[in-house]
Amino acid sequence: MRASKEASAALRFLPRLTIPEGRLAGKKLRLGQFQKDFVRGAFAKGTSVACLSIGRGNAKTALSAGLALGHLMGEIECQPKREIIFAARNRDQARTAFAFLVGFIEGLPDEEQEQFTIRRGSKLEVETDMNGGGLARVIAADGKSILGGAPTLAIMDERAAWEREKGDNLENAILSGLGKRDGRALIISTSAPDDANTFSRWLDEPPGGTYVQEHRPPFGLPADDLESLLIANPGSKQGIGPTPEWLVSQAQRAIARGGSALSSFRNLNRNERVSSDDRSVLITLDEWMSCEVAPDDMPDRDGPCILGVDLGGSRSMSAAALFWPDTGRLECLGTFPAKPSLADRGASDGVSGRYIEMQERGELSVMGENTVPPGPWLAEIVARLDGITPASIVGDRFRHAEFSEAMQAANLDRVPFIWRGFGWKDGAEDIERFRRALFDGEVKTTPSLLLRSAFSDAITLVDPAGNHKLAKARSLGRIDAAAAAVLAIAEGMRRKATPNKKARLEWA
């Protein structure tokens, strides 16, 4: 990308700065290639908002503070009375960027330092008379605090961590103020924990005039995979942030500890959209991936087959899971109606092109127009068994009438149907049996984006007695495939635990 006039000025100014802290303190600032790319994109002609998503420790806050100083001094922007805003979830968080700004000022020549007034009291501000004057100030996530302002540059630090309502109010107030003077916004953060977060929507659905630079590795790779770690941490090989050796060692530590340590590492250091709060997750993504095997290593379709079904409502997904408890083989398929299209549905659900990718992998199909017809859909699922008749079908008892009609339409009315509820009573038992089977290595499946996506969105709600029931982590999440898998595996484990009873004859 060819640098604009403002980008060229920024790239000339930043190397003049002295790093104020860290292992490179006292040395001149040297930009990595990913930082140069961001500066060119952020200050390109027609760009009003620039988003940077990258792993923790890659100097994104330091970069934005350096750009703020260049803007404040009039080296990048020539407007008089420039106004720069450092916005964060709270004042303490914004103080980090402010500290970098002050640190860079203290590294300037004495004659330049004298032209700054630094206020560290109730307000964190830096003011200068250089080149028409400018003011940089810190604000917290309260939109009312900047009503009436007219910033020329706004830096929204760690946007993914802002509270939803207050954060959106602050963002809207900032963006409306920037329009008064053709200002520019830099939105920087590690990845949000889910696709519904406002920062995720900026990355997935950028409006016109938005530059997006996201360093996120492909979904579902091992936490200690070095190649993908370097995607999330591009500065690692350029002496910026954590070294490759440190990243791998921390990944292995997180894998060994599991739980929240692993989820937090994936979210912060691998820049993945994984919730770091696992207190109520059904299972972690890494726990699920432990049961994935190569297609050639899949167990055979031996013994009885359990069909778990989560029948979707209007315009929603229907999912089926086929489980052979004797061998542990699990197969799963999801189906959407044709309207809206998978591309439009992915955009509205905040998952971009994930549904299309699932369809290309053969894990997601399309049937019906506005709804998935239960009868033909169930018949298609059974047709995939190549002549095998399910030993039983497991489904939600509240959809009794629809299931009965669907089974008759699919000529499955003679197959035993087992009614299960998704509430505390049945749900707690099914979830516990499912988890035990998974942790004991009794479930094997091929890598499935459908199932990975479903389990990443699945949580459990816990009642005072410690019972669990399945729920969504986010309103736009699709956990239908996870629900079907839980039903099928739990029933398979019940069947496997029940001893075979031999018939006995007694003469009267």
Secondary structure, 3 states (H helix, E strand, C coil): CCCCHHHHHHHHHHHHCECCCCCCCCCECCCCHHHHHHHHHHCCCCCCEEEEECCCCCCHHHHHHHHHHHHHCCCCCCCCCEEEEEECCCHHHHHHHHHHHHHHHHCCCHHHHCCEEEEECCCEEEEECHHHCEEEEEECCCHHHHCCCCCCEEEEECHHHCCHHHHHHHHHHHHHHHCCCCCEEEEEECCCCCCCCHHHHHHHCCCCCEEEEECCCCCCCCCCCHHHHHHHCCCHHHCCCCCHHHHHHHHHHHHHHCHHHHHHHHHHCCCCCCCCCCCCECCCHHHHHCCECCHHHCCCCCCCCEEEEECCCCCCCEEEEEEECCCCEEEEEEEECCCCCHHHHHHHHCCCCHHHHHHHCCCEEECCCCCCCHHHHHHHHHHCCCCCCCCEEEEEHHHHHHHHHHHHHCCCCCCCEEEECCCHHHHHHHHHHHHHHHHCCCCEECCCHHHHHHHHHEEEEECCCCCEEEEECCCCCCCHHHHHHHHHHHHHHHHHHCCCCCCCCCCC
